[in-house]
Amino acid sequence: MKRAADLLVESLRVHGIDRVFCVPGESYLSVLDALVEQPAVSVVTTRHESGAGFMALADARLTGRAGVAFVSRGPGAMNAAIAVHSAQQDAVPLVLFIGQVERAHRQMNAFQEMDYGRVFGSVAKWVVEVNDAARLVDTVATAFHAALSGTPGPVVVALPEDMLEDLVETPAVHVNRVARAAASQQDMIDVRNLIAGAERPLLIAGGLLKFDAAQTTLKAVAEAFAIPVATAVRHADLLPNDHPQFAGHLAYGAPAALAEAVAKADLVIGVGTRLGDVTTQGYTFPAAPLPAQKVVQVWPDAMAVGHVRGLALGLAAEPLIFLEQLLAIAPDAPASQHTDWSAALHAVARSLREWRSAGDAEDGVVFGDFVAAADRLLADDAIITIDSGNFGGWVQRLMRFGGGRTMLAPASGAMGYGVPAAVAASLRHPERQVVCFVGDGGFLMTGNELATAMHYGAKPIVIVSDNGSYGTIRMHQEKHFPGRVGMTGLTNPDFPVFASSFGTLSLTVDNVSQIEGALKAAVQARCAAVITVRTSLEHISAAATIAALRGSAA
Ligand SMILES: Cc1ncc(C[n+]2csc(CCOP(=O)(O)OP(=O)(O)O)c2C)c(N)n1
């Protein structure tokens, strides 16, 4: 006989989970107790459940396994909800374990009781409450299976407190095999014919290709067919950005030159992307419901293929398997019209990265100057985490990704992801530089996880773009209601002092001449560091100043 909590932890180990993230709670004390006895599973205790959830998401991206977080019932679960939503939007496998009131108290409005099925029902792929300890092991196996199968995503498992203490006959702890579908031979012939018949084919690569083997194969396919590759939002790292077939990053508000260039494609092949709102620039390219060009979509879940858009061909197949199948039927030599077309797209993508400093603005550093220097000075295999906000537009525009330099950022646009993701990345890859870009808004949402970094010896370098504003929203205000400004100004703490109080190295950049020195000092220190950049608010985005926005709105 074994305690259910011990079986749960043993199940985690069998599923290859070597790290979980949590805020401890009295509702799952026996799991914490079982974790003490399981050296194969390390526990990272965070300072807020959103931090635990975001760390689990970042860890999942880096390991290819499901991220795992444990949180307490009610309030803990609500704090973690942002990560469940991000996992759904980003198609990242996440298993969130939540404590639950004891079974006898269910449906009685007990302390911190919630009905997780109703709370997470529209976001999670599966929500389950384990009321019989004898079913715990197979429920855990099913939970991982659900998180990893088809469209990866979040699964919520509620654990009644008393159930975890039950003793049960020891069932075999097991893993359910995830099925991976290939495309049919006829579909592949059709794809090859579509490419051969196209003048201007374009492959849009998405997040399901975010692991090494897939990126190697993607590069080989791009070269064999001379097919240009644009990446879905937040995945600029799928192909080295200097590669001749790299055609740009379809991010929020992609530059007009990029949008116009890719829109000339006569065939779009979306691989491992749901071709969602942002990547398709508001469902305009390829348009929904009826695209102007032929569209092929490859995604492992038939329900998501062609979900909102008419396709020439929809393939419910594993993206990597599809790429391998495509590589196997590559032509002896790529068509010359494809070579010319991909060269033209690459030239546009490159030109968008050009940057010439004009020096500081009256109200601070133009953040592009900082990012351009970071691109030069950071390692080629640095892991870059990006929070949500306009500062990130500069990172997307000026920093090269791919070829080992990883981009971790939530397609959900959730503020607060950056710092926790950097902590998780640094713990997973202590040998690599891990750099987080975050605004002053996002930094005060989850910057507290610097305490977690210090506790576990993580060494992220956090770049805070301090413009005293929820700048993105200010930009939208200026566009829609020019000059009518409110609710976006921020009174910040003294960030350098705040950062020092955690025990990190703390550096400040007040002007362009200090950028290189600060970056080099942070990199060389090999410890957790925060660089506070006094950023110009006037230069409110990578594309516009406030003056220009007001001018254009008038
Ligand atoms: C959790 C969350 N809350 C609110 C928003 C809406 N939002 C998007 S960007 C932004 C402001 C970001 O400000 P900051 O971090 O300072 O970066 P900046 O835009 O100034 O560069 C807000 C409030 C969001 N995306 N996520």
The ligand as a Tripos MOL2 file, in Angstrom:
@<TRIPOS>MOLECULE
LIG
   26    27     1     0     0
SMALL
NO_CHARGES

@<TRIPOS>ATOM
      1 C1         -1.3350   41.0010  -17.5120 C.3       1 LIG1
      2 C2         -1.6240   42.0990  -18.5000 C.ar      1 LIG1
      3 N1         -2.2860   43.2010  -18.0980 N.ar      1 LIG1
      4 C3         -2.5180   44.2070  -18.9690 C.ar      1 LIG1
      5 C4         -2.1170   44.1260  -20.2640 C.ar      1 LIG1
      6 C5         -2.3970   45.2710  -21.2470 C.3       1 LIG1
      7 N2         -1.1070   45.9170  -21.5680 N.ar      1 LIG1
      8 C6         -0.4090   45.5980  -22.6670 C.ar      1 LIG1
      9 S1          1.0390   46.4040  -22.7920 S.2       1 LIG1
     10 C7          0.7210   47.2770  -21.3790 C.ar      1 LIG1
     11 C8          1.6950   48.2940  -20.8710 C.3       1 LIG1
     12 C9          3.0880   47.7730  -20.7560 C.3       1 LIG1
     13 O1          3.8240   48.7290  -20.0480 O.3       1 LIG1
     14 P1          5.3580   48.5330  -19.7450 P.3       1 LIG1
     15 O2          5.6200   47.1930  -19.1740 O.co2     1 LIG1
     16 O3          5.8250   49.6550  -18.9280 O.co2     1 LIG1
     17 O4          6.0450   48.5660  -21.1870 O.3       1 LIG1
     18 P2          5.9810   49.7290  -22.2970 P.3       1 LIG1
     19 O5          4.7730   49.4680  -23.1320 O.co2     1 LIG1
     20 O6          5.9360   51.0520  -21.5860 O.co2     1 LIG1
     21 O7          7.2450   49.5710  -23.0900 O.co2     1 LIG1
     22 C10        -0.4990   46.8990  -20.8130 C.ar      1 LIG1
     23 C11        -1.0560   47.4630  -19.5690 C.3       1 LIG1
     24 C12        -1.4460   42.9320  -20.6430 C.ar      1 LIG1
     25 N3         -1.0160   42.7350  -21.8940 N.pl3     1 LIG1
     26 N4         -1.1900   41.9660  -19.7440 N.ar      1 LIG1
@<TRIPOS>BOND
     1     1     2 1
     2     2     3 ar
     3     2    26 ar
     4     3     4 ar
     5     4     5 ar
     6     5     6 1
     7     5    24 ar
     8     6     7 1
     9     7     8 ar
    10     7    22 ar
    11     8     9 ar
    12     9    10 ar
    13    10    11 1
    14    10    22 ar
    15    11    12 1
    16    12    13 1
    17    13    14 1
    18    14    15 2
    19    14    16 1
    20    14    17 1
    21    17    18 1
    22    18    19 2
    23    18    20 1
    24    18    21 1
    25    22    23 1
    26    24    25 1
    27    24    26 ar
@<TRIPOS>SUBSTRUCTURE
     1 LIG1         1 GROUP 0 **** ****
